[in-house]
Amino acid sequence: MSTKTQVDNFISQLSVLAVAECQKRKNAGRKWTLPSVCIAQAALETGWGTSPLMVKANAYFGIKAGTGWTGRVYSTKTQECYNGRDYTTITDLFRAYDSLADSVADYYDLITGLDRYASACGQTDAQTCIQAIKDGGYASSPTYVTNVMSIIGQYDLIKYDTGEDDKVDQAKLTMDKAASYIGTREDPPGSNNVIFNTHYYGGAVSGDWYPWCCAFVWDIFRMCGLSILFYDGQKTAYCPTVYNWAEQNGLIVPKETARYGDIALFDWDGDGVADHIGFVESYNGVSYTTIEGNTSTGNDSNGGQVMRRTRYASQIQAIVRPKYAGSAPGNMPQETWKATGTATSKVDNLYVRAEPNGVVLGELMKGNRFEVDGKISGSWTHVKVAGIGIGYVYTRYISHDGKTAASTVISGKQDKTKRLFVGKVTADKLNVRTWAGTGYPTIKAYPQLTQGNLVDVMDFTQKDESGEKWYYVRIAGRYFGFVHSGYIQRQ
């Protein structure tokens, strides 16, 4: 028996495709049939999407192949009722598809294209519609109409026929589909032979001429039945073309307003030309989590796999917002900036980074002022700089306006040559730094300790900018550096 979650997800996915297909046909003046009937039939045929063979073949309507079908097929057992009473189990061939969207489109083609289903077309009453489909020979079960209508009534599917489908979240449908392909790779590596290219070009390809980051985005929209949302339903595998289309149609939004389901165009070398594309999954005010095709940690734009990546504003040329229906604005976490004061750079060429020691977003010169919100991360201060955005700067090189920076050096009767005690490392790995704070580099001679290592803790304990204590340690009697006191246990 299907769970509530399975049912909800099934309806969410099928309703978007069925409504889009119906509306597309209405707009073109073509024959159409009711989305509610389409959804309910798919639910009945697949057990709410739990039939493994049907789902694997994207065959959600149990349409037999027939002699005129030239596409893929699958074979399975099915029950037929020829006399209205008794069921006979037979094995038959059924149509198979590359995607659920293709399955829905073929269902509509079948119902609107055959004369025997003519009475179901343009029908506004669900029961009359499904009765016409049954009478046309779609199913032999004597309870088929009753079963379909039971599903329609129980789950209020009529709202998809009347346009009251405000619960359909097209952004979620798109992002769920994109996420489902994370881990997909070219086969063999470097060949560009991948399902998205196969769909785009109409057959398997191989060679350097077929990069597929843009084909991935195009295909995700296509498989969701939402092709119209990307490049007006046309084909393009060229990122600059997407940028031009988005700009001409007013779809580009400020980077800091990015949200779930947006499209990110990337410009790696800063020449103003898009090099890569992907979906935005989340944005926290500093970094973007994206889902991208043809990428890897070793090759951003031609890595050969679908991955979830972390990106920054300096890498992004533009954020594009498709005209999704049913999506709640702001359904992705956004960071609200609340300034607590201002500060000034004390040096030239002070980098503003996306995160501590992270990607450089911009640069400050001596005397430049900016906002702070009181947040500190180790040796780094959280800032907002006009024209650059939100990021981090190294605390030592700034002065808070109206305040005198307190020294973090503990002075007094300390002697760095004197051993206080022997300490044991409790962390699996512990970095040894040149000074107190995570913003400082590790020492070259002995950059890391491991659990169980013994060190001499010397009489020169210091505090970092956040007030955390750091021990000055001697390693193997000859190497010196700072480690966080929380990971040293006195012996």
SULCOR-V239931 format. One record per residue. N is the residue number from 1. SS is DSSP state (a for helix, b for strand, c for the rest). Layout:
BEGIN
<<N;SS> <N;SS>>
END
This chain:
BEGIN
<<1;c> <2;c> <3;c> <4;a> <5;a> <6;a> <7;a> <8;a> <9;a> <10;a> <11;a> <12;a> <13;a> <14;a> <15;a> <16;a> <17;a> <18;a> <19;a> <20;a> <21;a> <22;a> <23;a> <24;a> <25;a> <26;a> <27;a> <28;c> <29;c> <30;c> <31;c> <32;c> <33;c> <34;c> <35;a> <36;a> <37;a> <38;a> <39;a> <40;a> <41;a> <42;a> <43;a> <44;a> <45;a> <46;a> <47;c> <48;c> <49;c> <50;c> <51;c> <52;a> <53;a> <54;a> <55;a> <56;a> <57;c> <58;c> <59;c> <60;c> <61;c> <62;c> <63;c> <64;b> <65;c> <66;c> <67;c> <68;c> <69;c> <70;c> <71;c> <72;c> <73;b> <74;b> <75;b> <76;b> <77;b> <78;b> <79;b> <80;b> <81;b> <82;c> <83;c> <84;c> <85;c> <86;c> <87;b> <88;b> <89;b> <90;b> <91;b> <92;b> <93;b> <94;b> <95;b> <96;c> <97;c> <98;c> <99;c> <100;a> <101;a> <102;a> <103;a> <104;a> <105;a> <106;a> <107;a> <108;a> <109;a> <110;a> <111;a> <112;a> <113;a> <114;c> <115;a> <116;a> <117;a> <118;a> <119;a> <120;a> <121;c> <122;c> <123;c> <124;c> <125;c> <126;a> <127;a> <128;a> <129;a> <130;a> <131;a> <132;a> <133;a> <134;a> <135;a> <136;c> <137;c> <138;c> <139;c> <140;c> <141;c> <142;c> <143;c> <144;a> <145;a> <146;a> <147;a> <148;a> <149;a> <150;a> <151;a> <152;a> <153;a> <154;a> <155;c> <156;c> <157;c> <158;c> <159;a> <160;a> <161;a> <162;a> <163;c> <164;c> <165;c> <166;c> <167;c> <168;c> <169;c> <170;a> <171;a> <172;a> <173;a> <174;a> <175;a> <176;a> <177;a> <178;a> <179;a> <180;a> <181;c> <182;c> <183;c> <184;c> <185;b> <186;c> <187;c> <188;c> <189;c> <190;c> <191;c> <192;c> <193;c> <194;c> <195;a> <196;a> <197;a> <198;a> <199;a> <200;a> <201;a> <202;c> <203;c> <204;c> <205;c> <206;c> <207;c> <208;c> <209;c> <210;c> <211;c> <212;c> <213;a> <214;a> <215;a> <216;a> <217;a> <218;a> <219;a> <220;a> <221;a> <222;a> <223;a> <224;c> <225;c> <226;c> <227;a> <228;a> <229;a> <230;c> <231;a> <232;a> <233;a> <234;c> <235;c> <236;c> <237;c> <238;c> <239;a> <240;a> <241;a> <242;a> <243;a> <244;a> <245;a> <246;a> <247;a> <248;a> <249;c> <250;c> <251;c> <252;b> <253;b> <254;c> <255;a> <256;a> <257;a> <258;c> <259;c> <260;c> <261;c> <262;c> <263;b> <264;b> <265;b> <266;b> <267;c> <268;c> <269;c> <270;c> <271;c> <272;c> <273;c> <274;c> <275;c> <276;b> <277;b> <278;b> <279;b> <280;b> <281;b> <282;b> <283;b> <284;c> <285;c> <286;c> <287;b> <288;b> <289;b> <290;b> <291;b> <292;b> <293;b> <294;b> <295;b> <296;b> <297;c> <298;c> <299;b> <300;c> <301;c> <302;c> <303;c> <304;c> <305;b> <306;b> <307;b> <308;b> <309;b> <310;b> <311;b> <312;b> <313;a> <314;a> <315;a> <316;b> <317;b> <318;b> <319;b> <320;b> <321;c> <322;c> <323;c> <324;c> <325;c> <326;c> <327;c> <328;c> <329;c> <330;c> <331;c> <332;c> <333;c> <334;c> <335;c> <336;c> <337;c> <338;c> <339;c> <340;c> <341;b> <342;b> <343;b> <344;b> <345;b> <346;c> <347;c> <348;c> <349;c> <350;b> <351;b> <352;b> <353;b> <354;c> <355;c> <356;c> <357;c> <358;c> <359;c> <360;b> <361;b> <362;b> <363;b> <364;b> <365;c> <366;c> <367;c> <368;c> <369;b> <370;b> <371;b> <372;b> <373;b> <374;b> <375;b> <376;b> <377;b> <378;c> <379;c> <380;b> <381;b> <382;b> <383;b> <384;b> <385;b> <386;c> <387;c> <388;c> <389;b> <390;b> <391;b> <392;b> <393;b> <394;b> <395;a> <396;a> <397;a> <398;b> <399;b> <400;b> <401;c> <402;c> <403;c> <404;c> <405;c> <406;c> <407;c> <408;c> <409;c> <410;c> <411;c> <412;c> <413;c> <414;c> <415;b> <416;b> <417;b> <418;b> <419;b> <420;b> <421;b> <422;b> <423;b> <424;b> <425;b> <426;c> <427;c> <428;c> <429;b> <430;b> <431;b> <432;c> <433;b> <434;c> <435;c> <436;c> <437;c> <438;c> <439;c> <440;c> <441;c> <442;b> <443;c> <444;c> <445;c> <446;c> <447;c> <448;b> <449;b> <450;b> <451;c> <452;c> <453;c> <454;b> <455;b> <456;b> <457;b> <458;b> <459;b> <460;c> <461;c> <462;b> <463;b> <464;c> <465;c> <466;c> <467;c> <468;c> <469;b> <470;b> <471;b> <472;b> <473;b> <474;b> <475;b> <476;c> <477;c> <478;c> <479;b> <480;b> <481;b> <482;b> <483;b> <484;b> <485;a> <486;a> <487;a> <488;b> <489;b> <490;b> <491;c>>
END
